[in-house]
Amino acid sequence: SNMTGIIDRLEKRGLVRREPSPSDRRVKNVVLTAEGERATDAIRAKMHTTQEGLDRLTTQERDTLHTLLERVFLAQPAA
């Protein structure tokens, strides 16, 4: 049911569509739409940019960043 909810939300946003399986009428295949492909490409590009930025940090800078981010996220109230 959790997976169905996720697919429902993605479908509502136009990122995926359900198609009947050609081999089993009980099965629905989830297919990425053109909008879903664009969203995926944008996410991958941002991840690549973030990784490049992290790669420029020294080990000490990464450790400091990790410590600071840990403090930020631990300071937030639980959802």
GUGUDO-727528 format. One record per atom (N, C-alpha, C, O): residue in three letters; x, y, z. Coordinates in Angstrom, 3 decimals. Atoms other than C-alpha are relative to their C-alpha. Example, Ala and Ser with C-alpha at 12.3 -4.5 7.8 and 13.67 -1.06 7.14 Angstrom:
@res=Ala	c1=0.890	c2=-1.190	c3=0.000
@res=Ala	c1=12.300	c2=-4.500	c3=7.800
@res=Ala	c1=0.900	c2=1.200	c3=0.000
@res=Ala	c1=1.936	c2=1.181	c3=0.665
@res=Ser	c1=-0.820	c2=-1.190	c3=-0.060
@res=Ser	c1=13.670	c2=-1.060	c3=7.140
@res=Ser	c1=-0.770	c2=1.090	c3=0.730
@res=Ser	c1=-0.261	c2=2.198	c3=0.899
//
This chain:
@res=Ser	c1=0.818	c2=-1.197	c3=0.000
@res=Ser	c1=0.000	c2=0.000	c3=0.000
@res=Ser	c1=0.861	c2=1.260	c3=0.000
@res=Ser	c1=0.486	c2=2.271	c3=-0.593
@res=Asn	c1=-0.900	c2=-1.157	c3=-0.007
@res=Asn	c1=2.917	c2=2.358	c3=0.673
@res=Asn	c1=0.498	c2=0.289	c3=-1.412
@res=Asn	c1=0.552	c2=1.446	c3=-1.830
@res=Met	c1=-0.495	c2=-0.172	c3=1.370
@res=Met	c1=4.268	c2=1.788	c3=-2.832
@res=Met	c1=-1.111	c2=0.565	c3=-0.892
@res=Met	c1=-0.854	c2=1.421	c3=-1.739
@res=Thr	c1=1.127	c2=-0.510	c3=0.780
@res=Thr	c1=0.819	c2=2.391	c3=-4.315
@res=Thr	c1=-0.188	c2=1.489	c3=0.248
@res=Thr	c1=-0.438	c2=2.246	c3=-0.690
@res=Gly	c1=0.127	c2=-1.418	c3=-0.331
@res=Gly	c1=0.621	c2=5.727	c3=-2.485
@res=Gly	c1=1.082	c2=0.841	c3=-0.656
@res=Gly	c1=0.819	c2=1.940	c3=-1.143
@res=Ile	c1=-1.114	c2=-0.710	c3=0.642
@res=Ile	c1=4.024	c2=6.758	c3=-3.793
@res=Ile	c1=-0.266	c2=0.144	c3=-1.495
@res=Ile	c1=-0.109	c2=1.229	c3=-2.056
@res=Ile	c1=0.278	c2=-0.030	c3=1.442
@res=Ile	c1=3.078	c2=5.837	c3=-7.373
@res=Ile	c1=-1.179	c2=0.927	c3=-0.290
@res=Ile	c1=-1.163	c2=1.659	c3=-1.280
@res=Asp	c1=1.148	c2=-0.908	c3=0.177
@res=Asp	c1=-0.274	c2=7.643	c3=-6.980
@res=Asp	c1=0.458	c2=1.457	c3=-0.018
@res=Asp	c1=0.028	c2=2.235	c3=-0.870
@res=Arg	c1=-0.476	c2=-1.387	c3=-0.073
@res=Arg	c1=1.529	c2=10.855	c3=-5.987
@res=Arg	c1=0.864	c2=0.355	c3=-1.210
@res=Arg	c1=0.749	c2=1.454	c3=-1.753
@res=Leu	c1=-0.824	c2=-0.257	c3=1.187
@res=Leu	c1=4.074	c2=10.549	c3=-8.805
@res=Leu	c1=-0.864	c2=0.137	c3=-1.251
@res=Leu	c1=-0.595	c2=0.969	c3=-2.118
@res=Glu	c1=0.903	c2=-0.052	c3=1.151
@res=Glu	c1=1.275	c2=9.918	c3=-11.285
@res=Glu	c1=-0.790	c2=1.312	c3=-0.003
@res=Glu	c1=-0.987	c2=1.923	c3=-1.053
@res=Lys	c1=0.750	c2=-1.260	c3=-0.106
@res=Lys	c1=-0.710	c2=12.913	c3=-10.008
@res=Lys	c1=0.854	c2=1.180	c3=-0.457
@res=Lys	c1=0.332	c2=2.146	c3=-1.014
@res=Arg	c1=-0.916	c2=-1.073	c3=0.412
@res=Arg	c1=2.378	c2=15.092	c3=-10.641
@res=Arg	c1=0.435	c2=-0.140	c3=-1.455
@res=Arg	c1=1.165	c2=0.709	c3=-1.966
@res=Gly	c1=-0.323	c2=0.191	c3=1.408
@res=Gly	c1=2.695	c2=13.702	c3=-14.172
@res=Gly	c1=1.391	c2=-0.558	c3=-0.245
@res=Gly	c1=1.921	c2=-0.444	c3=-1.350
@res=Leu	c1=-1.366	c2=0.514	c3=0.143
@res=Leu	c1=6.048	c2=12.026	c3=-13.533
@res=Leu	c1=0.038	c2=-1.452	c3=-0.480
@res=Leu	c1=1.021	c2=-1.886	c3=-1.082
@res=Val	c1=0.098	c2=1.392	c3=0.450
@res=Val	c1=4.918	c2=8.437	c3=-14.195
@res=Val	c1=-1.416	c2=-0.258	c3=-0.490
@res=Val	c1=-2.333	c2=0.524	c3=-0.239
@res=Arg	c1=1.336	c2=0.459	c3=0.380
@res=Arg	c1=2.010	c2=6.605	c3=-15.768
@res=Arg	c1=-0.028	c2=-1.523	c3=0.150
@res=Arg	c1=0.996	c2=-2.199	c3=0.053
@res=Arg	c1=0.179	c2=1.455	c3=-0.106
@res=Arg	c1=0.618	c2=3.124	c3=-15.277
@res=Arg	c1=-0.443	c2=-0.529	c3=-1.361
@res=Arg	c1=-1.280	c2=0.068	c3=-2.039
@res=Glu	c1=0.383	c2=0.664	c3=1.250
@res=Glu	c1=0.372	c2=0.800	c3=-18.265
@res=Glu	c1=-0.266	c2=-1.464	c3=0.308
@res=Glu	c1=0.404	c2=-2.048	c3=1.160
@res=Pro	c1=0.234	c2=1.430	c3=-0.226
@res=Pro	c1=-1.085	c2=-2.688	c3=-18.405
@res=Pro	c1=1.170	c2=-0.829	c3=-0.523
@res=Pro	c1=1.778	c2=-0.504	c3=-1.543
@res=Ser	c1=-1.060	c2=0.906	c3=0.440
@res=Ser	c1=1.443	c2=-5.490	c3=-18.654
@res=Ser	c1=-0.488	c2=-0.777	c3=-1.217
@res=Ser	c1=-1.617	c2=-1.266	c3=-1.226
@res=Pro	c1=0.425	c2=0.756	c3=1.177
@res=Pro	c1=1.368	c2=-7.141	c3=-22.071
@res=Pro	c1=-0.101	c2=-1.506	c3=0.268
@res=Pro	c1=-0.775	c2=-2.228	c3=-0.468
@res=Ser	c1=-0.017	c2=1.440	c3=-0.251
@res=Ser	c1=1.963	c2=-10.559	c3=-20.488
@res=Ser	c1=-0.888	c2=-0.441	c3=1.160
@res=Ser	c1=-1.159	c2=-1.634	c3=1.303
@res=Asp	c1=0.808	c2=0.371	c3=-1.161
@res=Asp	c1=-0.194	c2=-10.431	c3=-17.334
@res=Asp	c1=-0.984	c2=1.128	c3=0.291
@res=Asp	c1=-0.586	c2=2.194	c3=0.760
@res=Arg	c1=0.997	c2=-1.069	c3=-0.133
@res=Arg	c1=-3.432	c2=-8.461	c3=-17.180
@res=Arg	c1=-0.193	c2=0.469	c3=1.439
@res=Arg	c1=-0.785	c2=1.525	c3=1.663
@res=Arg	c1=0.110	c2=-0.406	c3=-1.403
@res=Arg	c1=-3.248	c2=-8.349	c3=-13.359
@res=Arg	c1=1.075	c2=1.011	c3=0.393
@res=Arg	c1=0.987	c2=1.640	c3=1.447
@res=Val	c1=-1.169	c2=-0.814	c3=-0.319
@res=Val	c1=-0.001	c2=-6.374	c3=-13.489
@res=Val	c1=-0.078	c2=1.348	c3=-0.719
@res=Val	c1=-0.496	c2=1.432	c3=-1.873
@res=Lys	c1=-0.150	c2=-1.326	c3=0.603
@res=Lys	c1=0.483	c2=-2.658	c3=-14.104
@res=Lys	c1=1.476	c2=0.359	c3=0.044
@res=Lys	c1=2.117	c2=0.261	c3=1.091
@res=Asn	c1=-1.378	c2=-0.482	c3=0.053
@res=Asn	c1=3.866	c2=-1.405	c3=-15.241
@res=Asn	c1=-0.007	c2=1.506	c3=0.241
@res=Asn	c1=-0.907	c2=2.210	c3=-0.216
@res=Val	c1=-0.145	c2=-1.431	c3=-0.254
@res=Val	c1=4.997	c2=2.014	c3=-14.036
@res=Val	c1=1.072	c2=0.513	c3=-0.949
@res=Val	c1=2.200	c2=0.022	c3=-0.961
@res=Val	c1=-0.880	c2=-0.522	c3=1.048
@res=Val	c1=6.573	c2=4.051	c3=-16.831
@res=Val	c1=0.266	c2=1.481	c3=0.261
@res=Val	c1=-0.649	c2=2.251	c3=0.551
@res=Leu	c1=-0.387	c2=-1.398	c3=-0.151
@res=Leu	c1=8.483	c2=7.306	c3=-16.527
@res=Leu	c1=-0.523	c2=0.810	c3=-1.191
@res=Leu	c1=-0.366	c2=0.401	c3=-2.342
@res=Thr	c1=0.468	c2=-0.887	c3=1.074
@res=Thr	c1=6.874	c2=10.146	c3=-18.513
@res=Thr	c1=1.150	c2=0.919	c3=-0.429
@res=Thr	c1=2.220	c2=0.916	c3=0.180
@res=Ala	c1=-1.011	c2=-0.970	c3=0.437
@res=Ala	c1=8.800	c2=12.810	c3=-20.421
@res=Ala	c1=0.297	c2=0.981	c3=1.131
@res=Ala	c1=1.453	c2=1.340	c3=1.360
@res=Glu	c1=-0.195	c2=-0.909	c3=-1.144
@res=Glu	c1=8.242	c2=15.136	c3=-17.435
@res=Glu	c1=0.801	c2=-0.699	c3=1.098
@res=Glu	c1=1.646	c2=-0.077	c3=1.742
@res=Gly	c1=-0.761	c2=0.772	c3=-0.983
@res=Gly	c1=9.543	c2=12.383	c3=-15.141
@res=Gly	c1=1.469	c2=-0.118	c3=-0.390
@res=Gly	c1=2.350	c2=-0.055	c3=0.468
@res=Glu	c1=-1.390	c2=0.057	c3=0.478
@res=Glu	c1=12.661	c2=12.038	c3=-17.283
@res=Glu	c1=0.708	c2=1.333	c3=0.230
@res=Glu	c1=1.864	c2=1.366	c3=0.650
@res=Arg	c1=-0.603	c2=-1.324	c3=-0.232
@res=Arg	c1=13.264	c2=15.796	c3=-17.101
@res=Arg	c1=0.301	c2=0.199	c3=1.486
@res=Arg	c1=1.359	c2=0.719	c3=1.843
@res=Ala	c1=-0.215	c2=-0.140	c3=-1.448
@res=Ala	c1=12.862	c2=15.726	c3=-13.315
@res=Ala	c1=1.186	c2=-0.849	c3=0.451
@res=Ala	c1=2.006	c2=-0.405	c3=1.254
@res=Thr	c1=-1.115	c2=0.889	c3=-0.336
@res=Thr	c1=15.246	c2=12.775	c3=-13.046
@res=Thr	c1=1.328	c2=0.598	c3=-0.465
@res=Thr	c1=2.315	c2=0.573	c3=0.271
@res=Asp	c1=-1.222	c2=-0.632	c3=0.519
@res=Asp	c1=17.816	c2=14.538	c3=-15.241
@res=Asp	c1=0.414	c2=1.190	c3=0.862
@res=Asp	c1=1.600	c2=1.377	c3=1.135
@res=Ala	c1=-0.297	c2=-1.170	c3=-0.836
@res=Ala	c1=17.557	c2=17.700	c3=-13.114
@res=Ala	c1=0.559	c2=-0.428	c3=1.356
@res=Ala	c1=1.505	c2=0.177	c3=1.861
@res=Ile	c1=-0.485	c2=0.502	c3=-1.289
@res=Ile	c1=18.022	c2=15.738	c3=-9.889
@res=Ile	c1=1.427	c2=-0.530	c3=-0.144
@res=Ile	c1=2.289	c2=-0.236	c3=0.685
@res=Arg	c1=-1.350	c2=0.548	c3=0.222
@res=Arg	c1=21.042	c2=13.889	c3=-11.296
@res=Arg	c1=1.021	c2=1.115	c3=-0.210
@res=Arg	c1=2.144	c2=1.027	c3=0.287
@res=Ala	c1=-0.913	c2=-1.115	c3=0.241
@res=Ala	c1=22.596	c2=17.165	c3=-12.479
@res=Ala	c1=0.349	c2=0.694	c3=1.313
@res=Ala	c1=1.508	c2=1.034	c3=1.550
@res=Lys	c1=-0.266	c2=-0.637	c3=-1.287
@res=Lys	c1=22.200	c2=18.708	c3=-9.020
@res=Lys	c1=0.862	c2=-0.885	c3=0.881
@res=Lys	c1=1.736	c2=-0.390	c3=1.592
@res=Met	c1=-0.822	c2=0.924	c3=-0.785
@res=Met	c1=23.646	c2=15.592	c3=-7.394
@res=Met	c1=1.452	c2=0.045	c3=-0.484
@res=Met	c1=2.385	c2=0.018	c3=0.318
@res=His	c1=-1.346	c2=-0.051	c3=0.578
@res=His	c1=26.619	c2=15.757	c3=-9.774
@res=His	c1=0.709	c2=1.288	c3=0.429
@res=His	c1=1.886	c2=1.264	c3=0.791
@res=Thr	c1=-0.559	c2=-1.287	c3=-0.414
@res=Thr	c1=27.164	c2=19.452	c3=-8.973
@res=Thr	c1=0.390	c2=-0.035	c3=1.482
@res=Thr	c1=1.459	c2=0.441	c3=1.863
@res=Thr	c1=-0.288	c2=0.116	c3=-1.432
@res=Thr	c1=26.971	c2=18.739	c3=-5.241
@res=Thr	c1=1.237	c2=-0.860	c3=0.231
@res=Thr	c1=2.097	c2=-0.514	c3=1.040
@res=Gln	c1=-1.158	c2=0.886	c3=-0.168
@res=Gln	c1=29.453	c2=15.873	c3=-5.552
@res=Gln	c1=1.289	c2=0.701	c3=-0.418
@res=Gln	c1=2.317	c2=0.554	c3=0.243
@res=Glu	c1=-1.194	c2=-0.742	c3=0.434
@res=Glu	c1=31.887	c2=18.074	c3=-7.491
@res=Glu	c1=0.438	c2=0.989	c3=1.076
@res=Glu	c1=1.630	c2=1.134	c3=1.350
@res=Gly	c1=-0.329	c2=-0.937	c3=-1.072
@res=Gly	c1=31.681	c2=20.679	c3=-4.738
@res=Gly	c1=0.617	c2=-0.707	c3=1.202
@res=Gly	c1=1.591	c2=-0.223	c3=1.777
@res=Leu	c1=-0.546	c2=0.765	c3=-1.133
@res=Leu	c1=32.284	c2=18.080	c3=-2.030
@res=Leu	c1=1.397	c2=-0.527	c3=-0.307
@res=Leu	c1=2.252	c2=-0.594	c3=0.575
@res=Asp	c1=-1.313	c2=0.515	c3=0.399
@res=Asp	c1=35.215	c2=16.667	c3=-3.987
@res=Asp	c1=1.101	c2=1.054	c3=0.141
@res=Asp	c1=2.273	c2=0.709	c3=0.292
@res=Arg	c1=-0.996	c2=-1.065	c3=-0.136
@res=Arg	c1=36.937	c2=20.075	c3=-3.758
@res=Arg	c1=0.383	c2=0.267	c3=1.455
@res=Arg	c1=1.358	c2=0.971	c3=1.723
@res=Leu	c1=-0.304	c2=-0.213	c3=-1.411
@res=Leu	c1=36.859	c2=19.995	c3=0.049
@res=Leu	c1=1.117	c2=-0.912	c3=0.468
@res=Leu	c1=1.258	c2=-2.038	c3=-0.008
@res=Thr	c1=-1.010	c2=0.844	c3=-0.622
@res=Thr	c1=39.778	c2=18.736	c3=2.075
@res=Thr	c1=-0.690	c2=-0.933	c3=0.993
@res=Thr	c1=-1.864	c2=-0.747	c3=1.315
@res=Thr	c1=0.553	c2=0.918	c3=-0.994
@res=Thr	c1=39.253	c2=15.901	c3=4.538
@res=Thr	c1=-0.436	c2=0.764	c3=1.244
@res=Thr	c1=-1.495	c2=0.483	c3=1.803
@res=Gln	c1=0.340	c2=-0.795	c3=-1.180
@res=Gln	c1=39.275	c2=18.412	c3=7.394
@res=Gln	c1=-1.268	c2=0.822	c3=-0.250
@res=Gln	c1=-2.127	c2=0.912	c3=0.628
@res=Glu	c1=1.190	c2=-0.778	c3=0.325
@res=Glu	c1=36.694	c2=20.609	c3=5.633
@res=Glu	c1=-1.252	c2=-0.891	c3=-0.038
@res=Glu	c1=-2.324	c2=-0.484	c3=0.410
@res=Arg	c1=1.134	c2=0.933	c3=0.023
@res=Arg	c1=34.455	c2=17.585	c3=5.041
@res=Arg	c1=-0.414	c2=-0.376	c3=1.415
@res=Arg	c1=-1.603	c2=-0.429	c3=1.728
@res=Asp	c1=0.303	c2=0.341	c3=-1.399
@res=Asp	c1=34.719	c2=16.610	c3=8.704
@res=Asp	c1=-0.730	c2=1.147	c3=0.690
@res=Asp	c1=-1.690	c2=0.926	c3=1.429
@res=Thr	c1=0.652	c2=-1.174	c3=-0.590
@res=Thr	c1=33.799	c2=20.161	c3=9.739
@res=Thr	c1=-1.422	c2=0.136	c3=-0.521
@res=Thr	c1=-2.345	c2=0.383	c3=0.255
@res=Leu	c1=1.328	c2=-0.081	c3=0.590
@res=Leu	c1=30.863	c2=20.219	c3=7.325
@res=Leu	c1=-0.920	c2=-1.061	c3=0.604
@res=Leu	c1=-2.067	c2=-0.774	c3=0.947
@res=His	c1=0.794	c2=1.088	c3=-0.584
@res=His	c1=29.650	c2=16.864	c3=8.640
@res=His	c1=-0.430	c2=0.340	c3=1.418
@res=His	c1=-1.587	c2=0.140	c3=1.787
@res=Thr	c1=0.308	c2=-0.369	c3=-1.386
@res=Thr	c1=29.832	c2=18.080	c3=12.227
@res=Thr	c1=-1.062	c2=1.091	c3=0.050
@res=Thr	c1=-2.001	c2=1.012	c3=0.842
@res=Leu	c1=0.968	c2=-1.101	c3=0.025
@res=Leu	c1=27.947	c2=21.289	c3=11.409
@res=Leu	c1=-1.388	c2=-0.471	c3=-0.454
@res=Leu	c1=-2.399	c2=-0.096	c3=0.139
@res=Leu	c1=1.289	c2=0.503	c3=0.481
@res=Leu	c1=25.230	c2=19.504	c3=9.436
@res=Leu	c1=-0.661	c2=-0.902	c3=1.034
@res=Leu	c1=-1.880	c2=-0.875	c3=1.206
@res=Glu	c1=0.525	c2=0.864	c3=-1.062
@res=Glu	c1=24.839	c2=16.955	c3=12.203
@res=Glu	c1=-0.655	c2=0.854	c3=1.089
@res=Glu	c1=-1.736	c2=0.520	c3=1.574
@res=Arg	c1=0.562	c2=-0.899	c3=-1.011
@res=Arg	c1=24.275	c2=19.808	c3=14.687
@res=Arg	c1=-1.303	c2=0.622	c3=-0.479
@res=Arg	c1=-2.247	c2=0.760	c3=0.298
@res=Val	c1=1.209	c2=-0.599	c3=0.546
@res=Val	c1=21.705	c2=21.407	c3=12.383
@res=Val	c1=-1.153	c2=-1.002	c3=0.036
@res=Val	c1=-2.249	c2=-0.671	c3=0.490
@res=Phe	c1=1.074	c2=0.974	c3=0.091
@res=Phe	c1=19.716	c2=18.228	c3=11.861
@res=Phe	c1=-0.399	c2=-0.575	c3=1.353
@res=Phe	c1=-1.562	c2=-0.929	c3=1.549
@res=Leu	c1=0.345	c2=0.498	c3=-1.342
@res=Leu	c1=19.900	c2=17.055	c3=15.482
@res=Leu	c1=-0.737	c2=1.056	c3=0.811
@res=Leu	c1=-1.433	c2=0.725	c3=1.771
@res=Ala	c1=0.658	c2=-1.078	c3=-0.728
@res=Ala	c1=18.650	c2=20.454	c3=16.648
@res=Ala	c1=-1.467	c2=0.152	c3=-0.396
@res=Ala	c1=-2.217	c2=0.847	c3=0.290
@res=Gln	c1=1.382	c2=-0.132	c3=0.466
@res=Gln	c1=15.384	c2=20.108	c3=14.708
@res=Gln	c1=-0.912	c2=-0.957	c3=0.770
@res=Gln	c1=-0.529	c2=-2.088	c3=1.069
@res=Pro	c1=0.942	c2=0.886	c3=-0.695
@res=Pro	c1=12.324	c2=18.729	c3=16.489
@res=Pro	c1=-0.422	c2=-1.157	c3=-0.910
@res=Pro	c1=-0.478	c2=-1.011	c3=-2.131
@res=Ala	c1=0.434	c2=1.172	c3=0.762
@res=Ala	c1=11.180	c2=15.276	c3=15.415
@res=Ala	c1=-1.344	c2=0.283	c3=-0.673
@res=Ala	c1=-2.214	c2=0.945	c3=-0.106
@res=Ala	c1=1.248	c2=-0.237	c3=0.771
@res=Ala	c1=8.442	c2=15.284	c3=12.760
@res=Ala	c1=-1.123	c2=-0.863	c3=0.516
@res=Ala	c1=-2.238	c2=-0.801	c3=-0.003
//
